[in-house]
Amino acid sequence: MEFEQLRAGSTLVVTVKSSDEFHDDITEDIGSLEHGDSVDTTPTLSFTSYDDLMETLTPRVLELFETDRREEPFSINETARIVDRDVKTSTRNLVDLPN
């Protein structure tokens, strides 16, 4: 997920669904696009288990989200500076999130 994409939306949807459900949703969206219909473009993170969700969305990652929402920094580097954290780790925390 791109940093700008995350900032552009006011809502981030987090889901837990099976790989089959995720595949079905994507297949349905592709079919809609092929027919000229629009699809929901709300930024979404999908996980296949609650354990994966809790392992990924740690308090430190959630702090980055909250800082981005509250401060509206221009870059991940600025976000890392605001929370007084390492830029490399902060970048990895945000860029490596599942789509």
Summary of the structure (lengths in Angstrom):
residues: 99
radius of gyration: 15.2
end to end distance: 5.7
largest distance: 47.6
contacts: 236
relative contact order: 0.17
helix: 59%
strand: 8%
